[in-house]
Amino acid sequence: HPRFGIPNLMLYIVAGNVIVYLLMMFTQANDANALAFLTLNTSAVLKGELWRIITYVFVPTSSGIFWLLISLYFYYWIGSTLERQWGTAKFTLYYISGVLLTAVGVLIASLISGQSYTVAGSYYVNLSMFFAFAFLFPDTQVLLFFIVPIKMKWLAYLDAALFVFGVITMSFPLNLLPVVAVLNYLVYC
């Protein structure tokens, strides 16, 4: 439906990452696990802490402020471009389906192994968003390490190779997580 969707969703995701990063910096001296209630933890979700299905997206994947800002800017740029290309409703559905598929993947892996897994950050959701961007705009150039111009399709090939290598080297059922998390890319593209 055209009215469905969260306009400028990536701005909220980026702002949430910055806020959680700042909170992590302020609480790190007192308690390193003060914000652990935001991570996706299967045993906690099964005990009724359902907010974790969404809030893990706001946990930053980069620990250094420089790389965090670079990655957040990059994903904001990719997400806002996809939102303009697809429309707010389709982009929101794409991103939220990636978030939910990641949660489903973690739950499936936990049920198969009998272990509780924890996910912090939206690495695979952002990876599927990057693949969608590279699929739609393969000749767009970015500066690798701020020096070397490279087309998105070559970065996507490199990321796909690293993704496949990572899936192959992970143990079962943990390797289901990345595969399930990028299923939204296969559905949309």
HELIX and SHEET records of a PDB file:
HELIX    1   1 LEU A    9  THR A   27  1                                  19    
HELIX    2   2 ALA A   36  LEU A   38  5                                   3    
HELIX    3   3 THR A   42  LEU A   46  1                                   5    
HELIX    4   4 ARG A   52  THR A   55  1                                   4    
HELIX    5   5 TYR A   56  PHE A   58  5                                   3    
HELIX    6   6 ILE A   65  TRP A   86  1                                  22    
HELIX    7   7 THR A   88  SER A  113  1                                  26    
HELIX    8   8 TYR A  123  LEU A  136  1                                  14    
HELIX    9   9 MET A  152  THR A  169  1                                  18    
HELIX   10  10 LEU A  176  ALA A  181  1                                   6    
HELIX   11  11 LEU A  183  TYR A  188  1                                   6    
SHEET    1   A 2 LEU A  40  ASN A  41  0                                        
SHEET    2   A 2 THR A 118  VAL A 119 -1                                        
SHEET    1   B 2 GLN A 141  LEU A 144  0                                        
SHEET    2   B 2 VAL A 148  LYS A 151 -1                                        
END                                                                             
